[in-house]
Every structure is written in structure tokens, then in C-alpha cells.
Amino acid sequence: MTRNLFVHALGAVVAIRLTGLEDADAEAVRRVWADAVADEGRTDAVATVSPRAGDDRDAMLVDLSQRVTRAAIEAVRGKAWILHAAGLAAPNGRVIVFVGPSGSGKTCVVSAVGAALGLGYVSDDAVAIDGSGAVLPYRKPLTISADEAAPRQSAPGERGIGALPDAPLQVAAIVLLDRRDDAGDLPLVTPVDFGDALSELVAQSSHLADMAAPLQTMAALAASVGTVHRLTYRNADRLGPAVAALLAETPTAVDPTACAASAAVLRPAPPEEGVPVYTRALTLDALSLADPDRLALLHVDQYGQGTVRMLAGIAPAIWRAADAATLDDLVAAVVAEHGTPGERDAAASVVSVVDTLRREGVLEERPRWAIRESAVWTDLHDRVVVLVPRGGGVVPRALEGSAAAVWLSLVDGAGSVRDIVEPLAARLEADPAAVGAEVSALLEYLEDAGVVARLS
């Protein structure tokens, strides 16, 4: 008997090493993975996963399933939209994808509906959809949790859920699961605007940072199935007619570029030297949404977690125009797109929104300044002494009062002139414009002295 079991997972093949397991445990692995088995002796496995021998059998099987899932997701990252979702396939290959976090009932839904409607089991935990709408199945074991009992696994066939159809699998519906104890006896299916569904979809997606234009791809796939739906229900046994109706809807072709966000710049001339300009902060993807006009921005942190920021009102016009644009440029762009406001000064409205976008990391003000790593300085309580290079040596330069405050602001991470001026002017109860002129002059002197640098 071979000691490796090969299984299909999200379009890849993963090997499960059975060496080291008791015969009964190895047979249990084969039984629960029976519906995902690939040919023996494969040489194209993307990973080999070893069950943790010695664990309780049920715990070992659940842990093994999680390990195979991680290996499969790693293999397909960047090649498809990976969702924390379940899926069922009709005989013609049309797939309904149920999206939801743990506890939303994905396994119960595919168990009840799959058996009732004779649908093929795609997955109960992870579904991958490529840019053309093709679905990559993952017929992993079902994980069933009974009340006060440890989770147990079974093969889909053991639960009466059918095999995959011979037809190619294509996404037909994307459904947000919303299980509620206070829901009515009959399920409620409601269409959801893609912009309103976006945060939930991002939260249930993996490795968006590795996708090309993830928001645009997601929007195109959602448009290809008509719209995203929300399925509010209490009892999975009542979902058959609603699922059948969703599978019967006619899909459209996928155009991943249809929702791309464009940037339009209204800047008649380069800004004057020293005038602050605004640029868009690094964004993984941007998506234009209509009715109402909104702009979705996807930012991904260092841990790969995606955050969607939705801009509305005049904010999309500001973002589109922010390419080394002055405040005057941004005001002109807003007026060109929205007209002159009736009651509020346009400049004041733009300044307010720009300040908010800066705080949220959507816009950056430039130039930005920083102390050079080579600078030598000391803080002497009420003043700062900086050693300024001169004639092959150094000359101490004392910064006192507001000048010292400027230096210490740079130490604390302030980067733009505005970051420095606003708190300083408030503390001095002085005119921000006058303070700004002095700060700009000091920064330029320190730049010439070689102790601070203009980053952009």
C-alpha cells in the first residue's frame, strides 16, 4: 500500500504522507478525503503534508484538513480570488458561492442544499475563482460540529452530496450568508450593491495583495453574476428554492477592466517652489463605483491584511486630481466636477476633506522632510545643538525656541510643512501662514547645511 495520498485542492495537488500513522488512522484519512483523491504516484504535488500522529483521531483529521487548506491556498495565491466560502455546482457547471466567516453555516448549507437539490460539492471552506470566472474546486472533508462535541469529519459522499459535474465550473452567484436566530421561517434573498458588500468580501478574502487589480477583478466577477446577494436565513433545510432560483439566473461575460478608477489632473502650471502639493498615497487598487459616485481604495498592511476605504462626496474628485497638485488645483478639480457650492466656500470644503484624507493615509503632502541619518545633534533642554558640516569640519548650530520645536517635530516623525506648522502655530497662537514661511525658510537652510533632506 502506498504511503502517500494525493488530493486535488483549489486546482493544485497536495500529497498527504501517511507514513507513521496507525493503519486505522491512515484508513480514516483515506475515507474522509475519498472525494478529492487524485491518481497515485503524482509528481506534481505542490506540497506534502504530514498528519500529526498520536493526536486524537478526530483532532488529527481536523488539523490535517487545515494543513492541506493552507498548502492549497499558498499554491494558488495570486492566481485567483480566494474566498472563505462554500460552493455547490449544478449539473451544467454553474456554481453558487456562499461567503461567510466561521459560524455562518457554510457546511450546514452545502450539506442540506447539496443533498436536497442533487448539486455537486465544490467546498465547504475555501473557493477560488480565477479572472475568467472559472471555479477551482476543493472537495475537502466536511467538518461537522455537534453541540458540546468535538468537530468530526466526513467525506461529502457520506453526507449525500453529489460528485462534480463533467461541465467546466463557472461562478453563477456570489452570496453573503447571514444566519440569524430571529430570521423568518423562509429565507430572504436581497441584492446588495457591490460597494456595500465590498468590506465583507475583502474580510473573507485571502492574499489580495498578490492579485493583479483585486478590486477590479472582484467587481467584474460580481458584475458577471448580476450582483452580490445576501441570504438571510434561520434553517438551512429551507434554502433549496432560493438556491435554485439564484443558479437559474443568466451570467454575463467578465470584463476585469470595466471598473478601473481613472485619475484626472487639473494643474495648469507647475506649483511654485515651496508650495505644498498633494499626491495619492500608495494604493494596491482603486475602483470607481456609480449610483452613487464613490471610489473604493484597497490598502494592504505589512501582514497582508486588506482594508477598504470608501470615498464619497467630493473626495473622489480630490483623489483623482491629487498628482503633485496644490490646494488651488484640487479646488479647481472639485469645482469642475461638482460645480461651485451654494452655501460653503469651495476652498474650505476641499481643505476639510484633504485634512481628513491625510489623516487616514489616503493623501500625502509633499515635499516631506527628514533628518539625515548622518546628522549629529543633541537636545539641551530648551535648545537643540546641531553639528553642521563646514570646510571639512563641523560647526555647532544652536536652534532655540520655535527652531528647536521644528527640529524636534522632525524627530517625532512630522514630515510635511503642515505637520510641523499646525501644532506650532496653535501653541504660539500665531498666524499659520507666517509660521509656515519661517518653517519653510528654516528647513531650506538646514537642507543647504546638509542635516535634513527633502524626501520628495
C-alpha positions in Angstrom: 0.0 0.0 0.0 1.4 3.4 -1.0 2.2 5.7 1.9 1.2 8.9 0.1 -2.3 10.0 -0.6 -2.7 12.7 -3.4 -5.7 15.0 -3.3 -7.0 17.8 -5.5 -7.2 21.2 -3.8 -8.0 24.5 -5.5 -6.6 23.5 -8.8 -3.4 22.0 -7.3 -2.4 18.6 -6.0 -1.3 18.1 -2.4 0.3 15.0 -1.0 -0.7 13.6 2.4 2.1 11.5 3.9 0.6 8.5 5.7 3.9 7.1 7.0 3.9 7.0 10.8 0.1 6.6 11.1 -1.5 3.5 12.5 -3.4 1.6 9.9 -6.7 2.6 11.3 -5.8 6.3 11.3 -4.4 6.0 7.7 -7.7 4.4 6.6 -9.6 7.2 8.3 -7.6 9.8 6.3 -8.4 7.9 3.1 -12.1 7.7 3.9 -12.7 11.4 4.6 -10.6 12.5 1.6 -12.2 9.9 -0.7 -14.0 12.6 -2.9 -10.8 14.6 -3.5 -8.4 11.8 -4.4 -6.0 12.2 -7.3 -4.1 9.5 -9.2 -1.4 7.7 -7.2 2.3 8.4 -7.9 1.8 12.0 -8.9 4.9 14.0 -9.4 3.3 17.4 -9.5 2.3 17.8 -5.8 2.8 21.4 -4.7 3.4 20.3 -1.0 3.5 17.3 1.2 1.6 17.4 4.4 2.1 15.1 7.3 -0.7 14.3 9.8 0.2 14.7 13.5 0.4 11.1 14.6 -0.5 10.5 18.2 -3.4 13.0 18.3 -6.9 12.0 19.0 -8.2 10.8 15.6 -10.9 13.4 15.1 -8.4 16.2 16.1 -5.8 14.8 13.8 -8.2 14.8 10.9 -9.4 18.4 11.5 -5.8 19.6 11.9 -4.8 17.7 8.7 -7.6 19.4 6.8 -6.4 22.8 7.9 -2.8 22.0 6.8 -3.9 20.9 3.4 -6.0 24.0 3.0 -3.1 26.3 3.9 -0.9 24.4 1.4 -3.5 24.7 -1.4 -4.1 28.4 -0.7 -0.4 29.1 -0.8 -0.2 27.3 -4.2 -3.0 29.4 -5.8 -2.3 32.8 -4.2 -2.0 35.5 -6.8 -3.7 33.3 -9.5 -7.3 33.6 -8.3 -9.6 35.3 -5.9 -9.6 33.1 -2.8 -12.7 33.3 -0.6 -13.5 31.9 2.8 -16.6 30.3 1.3 -18.5 27.1 0.4 -19.7 26.1 -3.1 -22.2 23.9 -4.8 -22.3 23.1 -8.6 -25.3 22.5 -10.8 -25.1 19.7 -13.5 -24.3 22.4 -16.1 -21.3 23.5 -14.1 -22.8 26.7 -12.7 -21.5 27.3 -9.1 -23.1 29.2 -6.3 -20.6 30.5 -3.8 -21.6 31.1 -0.2 -19.3 33.6 1.5 -19.1 33.9 5.2 -17.0 33.7 8.3 -16.8 30.7 10.6 -20.1 30.1 12.2 -22.2 31.5 9.3 -23.4 27.9 8.5 -21.4 27.2 5.3 -21.1 23.5 6.0 -24.7 23.1 7.0 -25.8 24.9 3.9 -23.9 22.7 1.5 -24.9 19.6 3.3 -28.6 20.4 3.3 -29.0 22.1 -0.1 -26.5 19.8 -1.9 -28.3 16.7 -0.9 -31.8 18.2 -1.5 -31.1 19.6 -5.0 -28.6 17.0 -6.2 -25.8 19.5 -6.5 -22.1 18.7 -6.7 -19.9 19.6 -3.7 -17.3 22.2 -4.5 -16.1 23.0 -1.0 -17.3 23.9 2.5 -14.5 26.2 3.4 -12.4 27.7 0.5 -13.4 28.6 -3.0 -11.0 30.1 -5.6 -12.3 31.9 -8.7 -9.9 32.9 -11.5 -10.2 36.1 -13.5 -12.4 34.4 -16.2 -14.9 33.2 -13.6 -13.7 29.6 -13.6 -14.1 28.0 -10.1 -11.3 25.8 -8.7 -12.9 23.1 -6.5 -11.7 21.9 -3.2 -13.6 18.7 -2.2 -12.2 18.6 1.3 -13.9 16.6 4.1 -16.9 18.3 5.7 -16.2 19.4 9.2 -19.4 18.9 11.4 -19.6 20.3 14.9 -22.3 18.9 17.1 -23.4 20.7 20.3 -20.8 20.1 23.0 -18.9 17.6 20.8 -15.5 17.8 19.1 -15.6 18.6 15.4 -15.8 15.4 13.2 -15.1 15.0 9.5 -16.8 13.0 6.8 -16.5 12.7 3.1 -19.1 14.7 1.1 -20.5 11.5 -0.4 -21.2 10.2 3.1 -23.5 13.2 3.6 -25.4 12.6 0.3 -23.8 15.4 -1.6 -23.1 14.6 -5.2 -19.9 14.5 -7.3 -18.8 17.3 -9.5 -20.4 17.6 -13.0 -18.4 16.9 -16.1 -19.0 20.5 -17.3 -16.5 23.3 -16.6 -17.2 25.0 -13.3 -18.2 28.7 -13.7 -19.3 31.1 -10.9 -23.0 31.8 -11.2 -23.9 33.5 -7.9 -22.0 35.1 -5.0 -24.0 35.0 -1.8 -23.2 36.6 1.6 -24.5 34.2 4.2 -26.4 35.8 7.1 -27.7 33.2 9.6 -29.9 34.7 12.3 -31.9 33.1 15.0 -34.6 35.8 14.6 -34.9 35.3 10.8 -38.3 34.2 9.4 -39.2 30.7 8.5 -38.5 31.3 4.9 -35.1 32.6 3.7 -34.8 36.2 2.4 -32.6 36.8 -0.7 -31.8 40.5 -1.3 -29.4 42.1 -3.8 -26.5 44.0 -2.3 -24.7 46.9 -4.0 -21.2 45.8 -4.7 -19.8 48.8 -2.9 -21.8 48.0 0.2 -20.7 44.3 0.0 -17.0 45.1 -0.6 -15.8 45.3 3.0 -17.4 41.9 3.8 -15.9 40.4 0.7 -12.5 41.7 1.5 -12.7 40.5 5.0 -13.4 36.9 3.7 -10.6 37.0 1.1 -7.1 35.7 1.3 -3.9 37.1 -0.2 -5.5 40.1 -2.1 -2.0 41.8 -2.2 -0.9 39.0 -4.5 -3.7 39.6 -7.0 -3.5 41.8 -10.0 -6.1 44.6 -9.7 -8.0 42.8 -6.9 -10.9 45.3 -6.6 -11.4 45.5 -10.3 -11.3 41.7 -10.6 -13.8 41.2 -7.8 -16.1 43.9 -9.2 -16.0 42.3 -12.7 -16.8 38.8 -11.3 -19.6 40.2 -9.2 -21.0 42.0 -12.3 -20.8 38.8 -14.3 -23.3 37.2 -12.0 -25.6 40.2 -11.9 -24.9 41.4 -8.4 -23.9 40.1 -5.0 -26.8 38.7 -2.9 -27.4 38.4 0.8 -29.1 35.3 2.0 -30.7 35.8 5.5 -32.0 32.6 6.9 -32.5 30.6 10.1 -32.8 27.0 8.9 -30.6 25.6 6.1 -33.2 23.0 5.3 -35.4 25.7 3.8 -32.9 27.1 1.3 -33.5 24.8 -1.7 -35.9 27.0 -3.7 -33.8 30.2 -3.1 -30.6 28.5 -4.2 -32.3 27.0 -7.3 -33.5 30.5 -8.3 -30.1 32.0 -7.9 -28.5 29.3 -10.1 -31.1 29.9 -12.8 -30.0 33.5 -13.4 -28.1 34.1 -16.6 -24.4 35.2 -16.2 -22.7 37.8 -18.3 -19.1 38.0 -19.7 -16.3 39.1 -17.3 -14.6 42.4 -18.2 -11.9 43.0 -15.5 -11.2 46.5 -16.7 -14.7 47.8 -16.7 -14.5 49.3 -13.2 -11.0 50.7 -13.2 -10.6 54.0 -11.5 -9.0 56.8 -13.6 -7.1 59.8 -12.4 -7.7 63.2 -13.9 -5.3 66.0 -13.1 -6.3 69.7 -13.5 -3.0 71.5 -13.0 -2.4 74.4 -15.4 1.2 75.0 -14.4 3.9 73.6 -12.1 3.5 74.8 -8.5 5.7 77.5 -7.1 8.8 76.5 -5.2 7.9 75.8 -1.6 4.2 75.5 -2.2 2.8 72.2 -0.7 1.5 69.7 -3.1 -0.6 66.6 -2.6 -0.2 63.1 -4.1 -2.1 59.9 -3.7 -0.6 57.5 -1.1 0.4 54.1 -2.3 -2.8 52.1 -3.0 -3.0 48.5 -4.1 -6.1 49.0 -6.2 -8.8 51.6 -6.8 -12.3 51.0 -8.0 -14.9 53.5 -9.3 -18.5 52.9 -8.3 -21.6 54.6 -9.6 -25.1 55.3 -8.2 -23.9 57.0 -6.1 -20.5 58.1 -7.2 -17.9 56.5 -4.9 -14.3 55.4 -5.0 -13.1 52.3 -3.3 -9.4 52.1 -2.3 -7.7 48.9 -1.2 -4.7 49.3 1.1 -2.8 46.2 2.4 -0.7 46.4 5.6 2.6 44.6 6.3 0.8 41.5 7.4 -1.2 41.2 4.1 -4.5 42.3 5.6 -6.7 44.3 3.3 -8.6 47.4 4.3 -11.1 49.1 2.0 -11.6 52.8 2.3 -14.7 54.2 0.6 -14.6 57.8 -0.7 -17.7 59.7 -1.4 -18.9 63.3 -2.0 -16.0 65.5 -3.3 -13.3 63.1 -2.0 -13.2 61.0 -5.3 -12.5 64.2 -7.3 -9.8 65.2 -4.9 -8.1 61.8 -5.1 -8.3 61.7 -8.9 -6.7 65.1 -9.1 -4.0 64.6 -6.5 -0.9 64.1 -8.6 1.5 66.7 -7.2 -1.5 69.1 -7.1 -1.7 72.3 -5.0 -4.8 73.1 -2.9 -5.8 75.5 -5.7 -5.6 72.7 -8.2 -7.7 70.4 -6.0 -10.3 73.2 -5.6 -10.4 73.7 -9.4 -10.9 69.9 -9.9 -13.8 69.8 -7.4 -15.5 72.8 -8.9 -15.1 71.4 -12.4 -16.7 68.1 -11.4 -19.3 69.3 -8.9 -19.8 73.0 -9.6 -19.5 75.9 -7.2 -21.1 75.1 -3.8 -24.1 77.2 -2.9 -23.6 77.8 0.8 -20.0 76.9 1.7 -16.7 78.2 0.3 -15.3 75.6 -2.1 -11.7 76.0 -0.7 -12.9 75.5 2.9 -14.7 72.3 1.8 -11.6 71.0 0.0 -9.3 71.8 2.9 -11.5 69.9 5.3 -11.6 66.8 3.1 -7.9 67.0 2.3 -7.1 67.1 6.0 -9.3 64.0 6.6 -7.7 62.1 3.7 -4.2 63.0 5.0 -5.0 61.7 8.5 -6.3 58.5 7.0 -3.2 58.0 4.9 -5.0 58.4 1.6 -3.2 61.5 0.5 0.4 62.6 1.2 1.6 66.2 1.4 4.9 67.0 -0.3 7.6 67.9 0.0 8.3 65.8 3.1 11.4 66.4 5.2 13.5 64.2 7.4 16.7 64.4 9.5 19.6 62.8 7.7 21.0 59.7 9.3 24.4 61.2 9.3 23.3 64.3 11.3 24.8 64.7 14.8 22.8 66.7 17.3 21.9 66.9 21.0 18.9 68.2 22.9 19.9 70.6 25.7 16.5 71.0 27.4 15.5 74.4 25.9 17.5 74.2 22.7 19.0 71.8 20.2 22.6 71.9 19.0 23.3 70.5 15.6 26.8 69.9 14.2 26.7 71.5 10.7 29.4 70.3 8.3 31.6 73.1 7.1 35.0 73.3 5.4 36.0 69.7 6.2 34.9 70.1 9.8 31.7 70.8 11.8 30.3 73.9 13.3 27.7 73.8 16.1 24.5 75.5 15.2 22.1 76.2 18.1 18.4 76.0 17.4 16.3 77.8 20.1 12.6 78.4 20.6 10.4 77.6 17.6 13.5 76.5 15.6 14.2 73.8 18.2 10.5 72.9 18.1 10.8 72.4 14.3 13.8 70.0 14.8 12.0 68.0 17.5 8.9 67.7 15.3 11.1 66.0 12.7 12.5 63.8 15.4 8.9 62.8 16.4 8.1 61.9 12.8 6.5 65.0 11.3 7.3 65.1 7.6 5.4 67.8 5.8 5.5 71.6 6.5 1.9 71.4 7.5 2.6 68.6 10.0 5.1 70.9 11.7 3.3 74.3 11.3 -0.2 73.4 12.6 0.7 72.4 16.2 3.4 75.0 16.4 1.1 77.8 15.3 -1.6 76.6 17.7 0.9 76.6 20.6 2.3 80.0 19.7 -1.2 81.4 18.9 0.3 82.8 15.8 -0.8 83.1 12.2 -0.2 79.8 10.4 0.9 81.5 7.2 3.6 83.5 9.0 4.8 80.5 10.9 4.8 78.4 7.7 7.0 80.9 5.9 9.5 80.8 8.8 9.4 77.0 9.0 10.0 76.7 5.2 12.9 79.1 5.4 14.5 77.1 8.3 14.1 73.8 6.5 15.7 75.1 3.4 18.6 76.4 5.5 19.0 73.0 7.2 18.8 71.3 3.8 21.6 73.5 2.5 23.6 72.8 5.7 23.3 69.0 4.9 21.5 67.9 8.1 17.9 67.5 6.7 16.8 66.1 3.4 13.8 66.7 1.2 12.3 63.3 0.5 10.2 64.3 -2.4 
